[in-house]
Amino acid sequence: MARVIEEWADSSPHYVVGESRQLRVGMTLREAVDAWGMPMTFNRTCRRHGCFMQYVYPGGRYIYLRNDNPNHPDLGYRVVGWQD
């Protein structure tokens, strides 16, 4: 995951909101970052049933993501919720 974030960090500065702030359940990780920009930080937890990430933004905003394939924890994250 760190590699993916580093790649995006090179092309997308932190805290810059994309053209659309709209999120929807099922969006890919890339689409979510395009909508809200890079997070301030993130938390990741992997268990038998999958991996979960929480993207943390300034002002108490969060994006919650899930990957159902724990064998590939850096691929396939989808938005399952957010707090704005």
ABEGO torsion letter per residue (X at the ends): XAAAAAAAAAABBBGBBBABABBBBGBBAAAAAAAAEBBABBBBBBBAAEBBBBBBBBGGBBBBBBBABAABAABGBBBAEBBX
